[in-house]
Amino acid sequence: MKFRSFTLRMMLPAISAGVLTAAALLAPAAQAAPLPTAACGSGQYQNTAGDCVNRPQQAPSAPAGASARCKDGTYSSSKTRSGTCSHHGGVSEWL
């Protein structure tokens, strides 16, 4: 009985590695779907949702569609709070 348990214990890592390798080969590759490439116009950028959004811009007052005023005085049209004004010193005021 000692011989059998020793042999099994010695073989277990090799068996486990083989099972894990087979599972990895048989499992479909999980890949994130790429965002569609939007043809954004001049003065726009593609946000993380794949939408074209106006770049932050200097203006004497909030332009149509602005969602926040950045600390550097530009106005952002970001559709989400995450990352809004991130390259403009952060959000000074939400509109």
C-alpha positions as CSV (number, residue, x, y, z in Angstrom):
1,M,0.0,0.0,0.0
2,K,2.9,2.4,0.7
3,F,4.3,1.9,-2.7
4,R,1.0,2.6,-4.4
5,S,0.4,5.9,-2.5
6,F,4.0,7.0,-3.1
7,T,3.7,6.3,-6.8
8,L,0.3,8.1,-7.0
9,R,1.7,11.1,-5.1
10,M,4.7,11.3,-7.5
11,M,2.5,11.1,-10.6
12,L,-0.2,13.6,-9.4
13,P,1.7,16.7,-10.6
14,A,2.2,15.3,-14.1
15,I,-1.4,14.2,-14.3
16,S,-2.6,17.6,-13.2
17,A,-0.4,19.4,-15.7
18,G,-1.7,17.1,-18.5
19,V,-5.4,17.8,-17.5
20,L,-4.8,21.5,-17.3
21,T,-3.0,21.6,-20.7
22,A,-5.8,19.6,-22.3
23,A,-8.4,21.9,-20.8
24,A,-6.6,24.9,-22.1
25,L,-6.4,23.4,-25.6
26,L,-10.0,22.4,-25.7
27,A,-11.5,25.6,-24.2
28,P,-12.5,28.3,-26.7
29,A,-10.2,31.4,-26.5
30,A,-11.8,34.2,-24.5
31,Q,-11.2,37.4,-26.4
32,A,-12.7,40.8,-25.8
33,A,-14.7,42.0,-28.7
34,P,-12.9,45.0,-30.3
35,L,-14.6,48.3,-30.2
36,P,-16.0,49.4,-33.5
37,T,-13.7,52.0,-35.1
38,A,-15.7,55.2,-35.3
39,A,-14.9,57.8,-37.9
40,C,-14.7,60.7,-35.5
41,G,-14.6,64.2,-36.9
42,S,-12.1,66.9,-36.3
43,G,-12.3,68.1,-32.7
44,Q,-13.7,64.7,-31.5
45,Y,-12.3,61.5,-29.9
46,Q,-13.6,58.0,-29.5
47,N,-14.6,57.3,-25.9
48,T,-14.4,53.9,-24.2
49,A,-18.0,53.0,-25.4
50,G,-16.9,53.6,-29.0
51,D,-18.9,56.8,-29.4
52,C,-17.5,60.0,-30.9
53,V,-17.4,62.8,-28.3
54,N,-16.3,66.5,-28.7
55,R,-12.9,67.2,-27.3
56,P,-12.7,69.6,-24.4
57,Q,-12.7,73.1,-25.7
58,Q,-12.0,76.7,-24.6
59,A,-15.2,78.8,-24.7
60,P,-16.5,81.9,-22.9
61,S,-19.5,79.9,-21.7
62,A,-20.6,76.3,-21.7
63,P,-21.1,75.1,-25.3
64,A,-24.1,73.0,-26.2
65,G,-23.7,69.4,-24.9
66,A,-21.0,70.3,-22.3
67,S,-21.2,68.1,-19.2
68,A,-18.4,69.6,-17.1
69,R,-16.0,72.5,-16.8
70,C,-12.4,71.4,-16.3
71,K,-9.9,73.0,-13.9
72,D,-8.0,74.4,-16.8
73,G,-11.1,76.3,-18.0
74,T,-12.0,74.0,-20.9
75,Y,-15.5,72.4,-21.2
76,S,-15.9,68.7,-21.6
77,S,-18.7,66.9,-23.4
78,S,-17.9,63.5,-21.8
79,K,-20.8,61.1,-21.4
80,T,-19.5,59.4,-18.3
81,R,-17.9,60.8,-15.1
82,S,-15.0,58.4,-15.3
83,G,-12.0,60.1,-16.9
84,T,-13.7,63.4,-17.5
85,C,-11.2,66.2,-17.7
86,S,-8.4,63.7,-16.9
87,H,-5.8,65.6,-19.0
88,H,-7.2,69.0,-18.0
89,G,-6.6,69.0,-14.3
90,G,-9.8,67.3,-13.3
91,V,-13.4,68.5,-13.0
92,S,-14.0,72.0,-11.6
93,E,-17.7,71.8,-11.9
94,W,-20.4,69.4,-13.3
95,L,-22.9,71.1,-15.5
